[in-house]
């Protein structure tokens, strides 16, 4: 389309400006849709009723200790909030025209991730995938907290470049809520195609859930890291192209363990001159 074709900038292929502006809006809509679909059932129906209907991951937590159930709901609500607000932080116009709103929202996002990430460490051992799930979702929660904290630290000293790098990683991990549902659906559909009439949805879900505790976030983090390194290289070489990322294998949608099926909540991140979660503090 005229005016949208990539162009060469300082000897490098640049990203069309309209493309850089469009993807944060898409990520926001995906986050809203997934939060509505994944979070609402846990806020409107009891865990016991959901477990009886074998809905979501309720059966893994319905008989858990009270502290774990409280952590589960904290993860669902706070993770859903992070999933919805994080993409809004990527809007270039918000950062330019309403920097105060951007900073305040950044604090809310960081707080939501702190709550959801901590809660994910509590509920990870009670997931339906056993040890693999504990390690996968636990690792996700720990890295989510760490990358967000590093991003907050960078913002506090006004190191915008470092802040963007760390929040790109944190945003990719937030978007694990999205890719978890994506990968679960893909893996179940693949089993349905292979097994035909003998296909059992419950068994297929359990098989998929053994893989997704790592699959939902490791590719996201790899993509984020490649984008961070690419942007660092472009800056070192004088390049000016911005880059955006929908973290994971397609900017799909899910929210872990209520924000999807496991402790994770999702997002994508901007790098360079493209959209990024800007400074959290003035």
C-alpha positions in Angstrom: 0.0 0.0 0.0 1.3 3.5 -0.8 3.0 5.1 2.2 3.3 1.8 4.1 6.2 0.1 2.3 9.4 -0.4 4.2 12.2 2.0 3.4 16.0 2.0 3.8 17.2 4.2 6.7 20.9 4.7 7.0 21.6 1.6 5.0 19.1 -0.5 6.9 15.6 -1.6 6.2 13.3 0.5 8.4 9.9 -0.5 9.8 7.0 1.4 8.4 5.7 4.0 10.9 2.1 2.9 10.4 3.0 -0.7 11.2 4.8 0.4 14.4 1.7 2.3 15.5 -0.8 -0.3 14.6 0.6 -3.3 16.4 0.2 -1.9 20.0 -3.5 -1.3 19.3 -3.8 -4.9 18.1 -2.0 -6.1 21.3 -4.4 -4.0 23.4 -7.5 -5.5 21.8 -6.0 -9.1 22.2 -5.3 -8.4 25.8 -8.8 -7.1 26.4 -10.4 -10.1 24.7 -8.3 -12.6 26.6 -8.8 -11.0 29.9 -12.6 -11.0 29.4 -12.7 -14.6 28.3 -10.1 -16.0 30.7 -10.7 -14.0 33.9 -14.5 -13.5 33.9 -15.4 -17.1 34.6 -13.3 -17.1 37.8 -15.0 -13.9 39.0 -18.5 -15.0 38.3 -18.5 -18.7 39.1 -17.1 -20.6 42.1 -14.0 -22.8 41.7 -16.2 -25.8 42.8 -18.7 -25.3 40.0 -15.9 -24.7 37.5 -14.1 -27.8 38.7 -17.3 -29.8 38.4 -17.6 -28.7 34.8 -13.9 -29.4 34.2 -13.5 -25.8 33.1 -10.1 -24.2 32.9 -7.6 -25.2 35.6 -10.1 -25.0 38.5 -9.8 -28.7 39.4 -6.1 -28.1 40.2 -6.9 -25.5 42.8 -10.4 -26.2 44.1 -9.1 -28.5 47.0 -5.9 -26.5 47.6 -5.3 -24.8 50.9 -7.0 -21.4 51.5 -3.7 -19.5 51.0 -3.2 -21.1 47.6 -6.8 -20.2 46.6 -6.3 -16.6 47.6 -3.1 -16.5 45.7 -4.9 -18.0 42.7 -7.5 -15.3 42.6 -4.8 -12.6 43.2 -2.9 -14.0 40.2 -6.1 -14.0 38.1 -7.1 -10.4 38.8 -3.6 -8.8 38.9 -2.4 -10.8 35.9 -5.5 -9.8 33.9 -4.9 -6.2 34.8 -1.3 -6.4 33.7 -2.4 -8.0 30.4 -4.9 -5.3 29.7 -2.8 -2.3 30.6 0.6 -3.3 29.4 -0.3 -2.9 25.7 -1.7 0.6 26.4 1.7 1.6 27.6 3.0 0.9 24.1 0.9 3.6 22.5 3.3 6.3 21.2 0.8 9.1 21.4 0.1 8.3 25.1 3.8 8.6 25.9 4.2 11.8 23.9 1.0 13.6 24.8 0.2 12.3 28.2 3.5 11.4 29.9 2.0 11.7 33.3 -0.7 9.2 32.5 1.9 6.9 31.1 4.0 7.1 34.3 1.0 6.5 36.6 -0.1 3.6 34.4 3.4 2.2 34.5 3.3 2.1 38.3 0.0 0.3 38.2 1.3 -2.3 35.7 4.5 -2.9 37.8 2.3 -3.3 40.9 0.0 -5.7 39.1 3.0 -7.8 37.9 4.5 -7.8 41.4 1.2 -9.2 42.8 0.6 -11.7 40.0 4.2 -12.8 39.8 4.4 -13.4 43.5 1.1 -15.3 43.5 2.3 -17.4 40.6 5.2 -18.7 42.8 2.7 -19.8 45.4 0.3 -21.6 43.1 2.9 -23.1 40.7 3.3 -26.3 42.8 -0.4 -27.0 42.5 -0.6 -26.9 38.7 -1.9 -29.8 36.7 1.4 -30.6 34.9 3.3 -31.8 38.0 7.0 -31.1 38.3 7.3 -29.8 34.7 4.6 -27.3 35.5 6.1 -26.3 38.8 9.5 -25.6 37.1 8.0 -24.0 34.0 5.4 -21.7 35.6 7.7 -21.1 38.6 10.5 -20.0 36.3 8.1 -17.8 34.4 7.0 -16.1 37.6 10.5 -15.5 38.9 11.7 -14.1 35.6 8.6 -12.0 35.3 9.3 -10.4 38.6 13.0 -9.9 38.0 12.7 -8.3 34.5 10.0 -6.0 35.8 12.1 -5.0 38.8 15.1 -4.3 36.6 12.9 -2.2 34.4 11.6 -0.2 37.4 15.1 0.3 38.6 16.2 1.7 35.3 13.2 4.0 35.2 14.1 5.3 38.7 17.5 6.5 37.5 16.0 7.8 34.2 17.9 5.2 32.1 15.3 5.1 29.4 17.3 2.7 27.1 17.8 0.1 29.8 14.2 0.6 31.0 12.9 -0.3 27.5 15.2 -3.3 27.2 14.0 -4.8 30.5 10.4 -4.0 29.9 10.6 -5.5 26.5 11.5 -8.8 28.2 8.9 -8.3 31.0 6.2 -7.6 28.4 7.2 -10.8 26.5 6.7 -12.8 29.7 3.4 -11.1 30.4 2.3 -12.2 27.0 2.8 -15.8 28.0 -0.8 -15.6 29.1 -1.7 -15.2 25.5 0.7 -17.7 24.0 -0.2 -20.3 26.6 -3.8 -20.5 25.3 -2.5 -20.3 21.7 -0.1 -23.2 22.1 -2.7 -25.3 24.1 -5.2 -24.9 21.3 -2.7 -25.7 18.6 -1.5 -28.8 20.5 -5.0 -30.1 21.2 -6.1 -29.5 17.5 -3.0 -31.4 16.3 -3.9 -34.4 18.5 -7.5 -34.2 17.2 -6.3 -34.4 13.6 -4.0 -37.3 14.3 -6.3 -39.4 16.5 -9.6 -38.9 14.6 -12.5 -40.7 16.2 -10.5 -41.9 19.2 -9.7 -38.3 20.2 -10.4 -37.5 23.9 -10.4 -33.7 24.7 -9.5 -34.2 28.4 -6.6 -36.4 27.6 -5.4 -34.1 24.8 -5.5 -31.1 27.2 -3.4 -33.0 29.8 -0.8 -33.9 27.2 -0.6 -30.4 25.9 -0.4 -29.0 29.4 2.8 -31.0 30.0 4.5 -29.0 27.3 3.1 -25.5 27.6 4.6 -24.5 31.0 7.8 -23.8 29.1 6.5 -23.4 25.6 4.3 -20.5 26.6 7.2 -18.2 27.5 10.6 -19.5 26.4 10.0 -18.6 22.7 8.6 -15.2 23.8 11.7 -14.4 25.7 13.9 -15.5 22.8 12.1 -13.2 20.4 12.3 -10.3 22.9 16.0 -10.9 23.4 16.6 -10.9 19.6 14.8 -7.6 19.3 16.7 -6.1 22.1 20.0 -7.1 20.6 18.9 -6.0 17.1 18.0 -2.6 18.4 21.2 -2.3 20.4 23.2 -3.2 17.3 21.2 -0.7 15.2 21.9 2.1 17.7 25.6 1.2 17.8 25.7 1.4 14.0 23.6 4.6 13.8 20.5 2.9 12.6 17.1 4.5 13.4 14.5 1.9 12.8 12.1 1.1 15.5 10.8 -2.4 16.2 7.8 -3.8 17.9 7.2 -7.4 19.0 4.1 -9.4 19.7 5.8 -11.7 22.2 5.6 -15.4 21.3 4.5 -17.5 18.5 2.0 -15.1 17.0 0.4 -12.5 19.1 -2.2 -14.9 20.3 -4.1 -14.9 23.5 -4.3 -16.6 26.9 -4.1 -15.8 30.5 -2.5 -18.4 32.8 -4.2 -20.2 35.6 -7.2 -18.0 35.2 -5.4 -15.4 33.2 -4.9 -18.6 31.2 -3.9 -22.0 32.5 -1.0 -21.4 34.7 0.8 -18.7 36.4 1.4 -16.3 33.6 0.0 -13.2 32.2 0.7 -11.8 28.8 2.0 -8.9 26.6 4.5 -7.8 23.9 7.0 -4.9 23.9 8.4 -2.1 21.9 12.0 -1.5 21.2 14.1 1.5 20.1 12.1 4.3 18.6 9.1 2.1 18.4 6.7 1.9 21.4 7.9 0.8 24.8 6.9 0.9 28.4 8.4 4.3 29.2 9.6 5.6 32.5 7.5 4.7 35.5 8.7 7.6 37.7 9.0 11.2 36.8 
